[in-house]
């Protein structure tokens, strides 16, 4: 067991035995680990082990089994996210997606930075739906899925009205649509945006504006990608899918 000081993001916690808790933390320097907190309700750690909390932790990390939180400092909270049920639902989904994409104890500082920055931008008020789409597309590689949304997979031409072929796992230009009679029949703006999403820099995010109808098209297609290539079914994603229904009920109340 080694002691480390590292920045970390709390992914979730769950009850364990009586008043104890298990806390999953994604650390910048050591990946994800499960931490045991005894008497969590009365512990000095009670406020810092809540989901979506970022802090500089002092940790005792065990290579196998449970690890322990020694202390913490420099706590950051996503106040705007926690105050909005929609933002919170999308942020929770990003956290669950990250947990599913990365094996425990696997070092991935770039993914840690990407997740935290995405949450920060969401907290600042940027479009949480588009931020989620960008995150979903860029994290696909962590699931072993590499898709090219930039060029025709047959002739490699770029800048055309592309459609997506699940058969070829890539784009088809108009001259090669006939290669797959079951192609997706996408609005050409969908692969165009996904191409941008794959290589987008953080400083470019504030300039992106997408209309509601296009958001629906993106959501439908990305869901199809995850169903066909990843096969992941997260409870947090199901909650997002039901948000419109929940929103209607809340408005009536």
C-alpha positions as CSV (number, residue, x, y, z in Angstrom):
1,X,0.0,0.0,0.0
2,X,1.4,3.4,-1.0
3,X,0.4,6.9,0.1
4,X,-0.2,9.4,-2.7
5,X,-1.4,13.0,-2.9
6,X,-3.4,13.4,-6.1
7,X,-6.3,15.3,-7.5
8,X,-9.4,13.2,-7.7
9,X,-13.1,13.2,-8.8
10,X,-15.7,11.3,-6.8
11,X,-17.6,9.1,-9.2
12,X,-20.1,7.7,-6.7
13,X,-20.5,6.2,-3.2
14,X,-22.7,3.5,-1.9
15,X,-23.6,2.1,1.6
16,X,-21.5,-0.7,3.0
17,X,-22.5,-2.5,6.2
18,X,-24.0,-0.1,8.8
19,X,-22.7,3.4,8.5
20,X,-19.7,2.7,6.3
21,X,-19.4,3.6,2.6
22,X,-17.5,2.5,-0.5
23,X,-16.4,5.5,-2.5
24,X,-15.2,5.2,-6.2
25,X,-12.7,8.0,-7.0
26,X,-11.1,8.7,-10.4
27,X,-7.6,10.0,-9.5
28,X,-5.4,11.9,-11.9
29,X,-2.3,9.9,-11.1
30,X,-3.5,6.4,-10.3
31,X,-6.8,5.9,-12.2
32,X,-9.9,4.6,-10.5
33,X,-10.0,3.0,-7.1
34,X,-12.6,2.0,-4.5
35,X,-12.1,3.5,-1.1
36,X,-13.5,2.4,2.2
37,X,-14.8,5.1,4.6
38,X,-15.7,3.9,8.1
39,X,-18.6,5.6,9.9
40,X,-19.1,7.9,6.9
41,X,-22.0,9.8,8.3
42,X,-19.9,11.1,11.2
43,X,-16.6,11.2,9.4
44,X,-14.7,14.4,8.5
45,X,-14.8,13.0,5.0
46,X,-18.6,13.0,4.7
47,X,-18.8,16.2,2.6
48,X,-16.0,15.3,0.3
49,X,-17.1,11.9,-0.7
50,X,-20.2,13.1,-2.5
51,X,-20.5,12.4,-6.2
52,X,-19.1,15.1,-8.6
53,X,-16.7,16.5,-5.9
54,X,-13.2,17.3,-7.0
55,X,-10.4,17.6,-4.4
56,X,-6.7,17.1,-3.7
57,X,-6.8,13.8,-1.8
58,X,-4.2,12.2,0.3
59,X,-4.8,8.5,-0.3
60,X,-3.5,5.1,0.8
61,X,-3.8,3.1,-2.4
62,X,-3.9,-0.6,-2.4
63,X,-3.0,-2.5,-5.5
64,X,-5.6,-5.1,-4.6
65,X,-8.7,-4.7,-2.5
66,X,-9.9,-1.5,-0.9
67,X,-8.0,1.7,-0.5
68,X,-8.3,4.5,2.1
69,X,-8.7,8.2,2.2
70,X,-6.3,9.8,4.6
71,X,-7.2,13.5,4.2
72,X,-8.1,16.1,1.6
73,X,-7.8,19.8,0.6
74,X,-8.7,22.3,-2.1
75,X,-12.3,21.0,-2.6
76,X,-14.2,22.1,-5.7
77,X,-18.0,21.6,-6.3
78,X,-20.0,21.9,-9.4
79,X,-22.7,24.1,-7.9
80,X,-24.7,24.9,-11.1
81,X,-24.7,21.2,-12.1
82,X,-26.0,20.1,-8.7
83,X,-28.7,22.8,-8.7
84,X,-30.2,21.7,-12.1
85,X,-31.8,18.2,-12.5
86,X,-31.0,18.2,-16.3
87,X,-27.4,19.2,-15.9
88,X,-27.0,16.7,-13.0
89,X,-28.5,13.9,-15.1
90,X,-26.1,14.5,-18.0
91,X,-23.1,14.9,-15.7
92,X,-23.9,11.7,-13.9
93,X,-24.1,9.9,-17.3
94,X,-20.6,11.2,-18.2
95,X,-19.3,9.9,-14.9
96,X,-20.9,6.5,-15.5
97,X,-19.6,6.4,-19.0
98,X,-16.1,7.1,-17.9
99,X,-16.3,4.4,-15.2
100,X,-17.5,1.9,-17.8
101,X,-14.7,2.9,-20.3
102,X,-11.8,2.7,-18.0
103,X,-10.6,-0.4,-16.0
104,X,-9.9,0.2,-12.3
105,X,-6.4,1.2,-11.4
106,X,-5.7,2.1,-15.1
107,X,-3.8,5.4,-15.4
108,X,-5.4,7.8,-17.8
109,X,-4.6,11.4,-16.9
110,X,-5.9,12.7,-20.3
111,X,-9.3,11.2,-19.7
112,X,-9.3,12.6,-16.2
113,X,-8.6,16.1,-17.6
114,X,-11.2,15.7,-20.4
115,X,-13.9,14.6,-17.9
116,X,-13.2,17.4,-15.4
117,X,-13.0,20.1,-18.1
118,X,-16.2,18.9,-19.7
119,X,-17.9,19.1,-16.3
120,X,-16.4,22.6,-15.7
121,X,-17.8,23.8,-19.0
122,X,-21.2,22.3,-18.2
123,X,-21.1,24.1,-14.9
124,X,-20.3,27.4,-16.7
125,X,-23.5,27.1,-18.7
126,X,-22.3,25.6,-22.0
127,X,-24.8,23.4,-23.8
128,X,-24.8,20.2,-21.8
129,X,-26.3,18.1,-24.6
130,X,-23.6,19.0,-27.1
131,X,-20.9,18.6,-24.4
132,X,-22.2,15.1,-23.8
133,X,-22.2,14.3,-27.5
134,X,-18.6,15.5,-27.9
135,X,-17.6,13.4,-24.8
136,X,-19.4,10.3,-26.2
137,X,-17.7,10.5,-29.6
138,X,-14.2,11.1,-28.2
139,X,-14.5,8.4,-25.6
140,X,-15.5,5.7,-28.1
141,X,-11.8,4.8,-28.6
142,X,-11.6,3.8,-24.9
143,X,-14.2,1.1,-25.8
144,X,-12.0,0.0,-28.7
145,X,-14.2,1.7,-31.3
146,X,-12.4,3.8,-34.0
147,X,-14.7,5.4,-36.5
148,X,-13.7,7.9,-39.2
149,X,-16.2,10.7,-39.8
150,X,-13.9,12.7,-42.1
151,X,-13.8,10.8,-45.4
152,X,-15.5,8.3,-47.6
153,X,-14.2,4.8,-46.6
154,X,-14.2,3.7,-50.2
155,X,-12.6,6.6,-52.2
156,X,-11.3,8.7,-49.2
157,X,-12.8,11.9,-50.6
158,X,-13.7,14.6,-48.1
159,X,-16.2,17.5,-47.8
160,X,-19.2,15.7,-49.4
161,X,-22.7,14.9,-48.3
162,X,-21.7,11.8,-46.4
163,X,-23.9,9.0,-45.0
164,X,-22.9,6.4,-42.5
165,X,-22.7,2.7,-43.2
166,X,-22.7,0.2,-40.3
167,X,-21.7,-2.4,-42.8
168,X,-18.4,-0.6,-43.6
169,X,-18.2,1.1,-40.2
170,X,-17.6,4.4,-41.9
171,X,-18.8,7.1,-44.2
172,X,-20.0,6.7,-47.8
173,X,-20.0,9.5,-50.3
174,X,-22.9,9.9,-52.8
175,X,-21.0,8.0,-55.5
176,X,-20.8,5.0,-53.1
177,X,-24.2,5.1,-51.4
178,X,-25.2,1.9,-53.4
179,X,-22.5,-0.1,-51.6
180,X,-24.9,-0.3,-48.6
181,X,-28.6,-0.3,-49.2
182,X,-29.1,-0.2,-45.5
183,X,-27.1,2.9,-44.9
184,X,-28.2,5.3,-42.2
185,X,-29.8,7.9,-44.4
186,X,-28.5,10.7,-42.2
187,X,-28.8,14.4,-42.5
188,X,-25.3,15.2,-43.9
189,X,-24.9,17.7,-41.1
190,X,-24.7,14.8,-38.6
191,X,-21.4,13.3,-39.9
192,X,-20.1,16.8,-40.4
193,X,-20.7,17.7,-36.8
194,X,-19.3,14.3,-35.6
195,X,-16.2,15.0,-37.6
196,X,-15.8,18.3,-35.8
197,X,-16.5,16.7,-32.4
198,X,-13.7,14.1,-32.9
199,X,-11.0,16.8,-33.0
200,X,-12.6,19.7,-31.2
201,X,-10.4,21.7,-28.8
202,X,-11.7,23.1,-25.6
203,X,-11.3,26.7,-26.7
204,X,-13.6,26.0,-29.6
205,X,-16.5,24.7,-27.5
206,X,-17.9,28.1,-26.7
207,X,-18.5,28.8,-30.4
208,X,-20.7,25.8,-31.1
209,X,-24.4,26.4,-31.4
210,X,-26.7,23.5,-32.5
211,X,-30.5,23.8,-33.1
212,X,-32.9,21.5,-31.3
213,X,-33.8,19.4,-34.4
214,X,-30.2,18.7,-35.1
215,X,-29.6,17.8,-31.4
216,X,-32.4,15.2,-31.8
217,X,-30.7,13.8,-34.9
218,X,-27.3,13.6,-33.2
219,X,-28.8,11.9,-30.2
220,X,-30.6,9.3,-32.3
221,X,-27.5,8.5,-34.3
222,X,-25.1,8.4,-31.4
223,X,-27.5,6.1,-29.5
224,X,-27.4,3.8,-32.6
225,X,-23.6,3.8,-32.6
226,X,-23.4,2.9,-28.9
227,X,-26.0,0.1,-29.4
228,X,-24.2,-1.4,-32.3
229,X,-20.5,-0.9,-31.4
230,X,-20.4,-0.7,-27.6
231,X,-23.6,-2.5,-26.3
232,X,-23.6,-0.4,-23.1
233,X,-26.9,0.1,-21.2
234,X,-26.4,2.5,-18.3
235,X,-29.1,3.5,-15.8
236,X,-28.0,7.1,-16.0
237,X,-28.5,7.1,-19.8
238,X,-32.0,5.6,-19.3
239,X,-32.8,8.5,-17.0
240,X,-31.7,11.0,-19.6
241,X,-33.9,9.3,-22.2
242,X,-36.9,9.8,-19.8
243,X,-36.1,13.4,-19.0
244,X,-38.8,14.8,-21.3
245,X,-41.4,12.7,-19.6
246,X,-40.1,13.7,-16.1
247,X,-40.0,17.3,-17.2
248,X,-43.7,17.2,-18.3
249,X,-44.7,15.7,-14.9
250,X,-42.7,18.4,-13.0
251,X,-44.3,21.2,-15.0
252,X,-47.8,19.9,-14.2
253,X,-46.9,19.8,-10.5
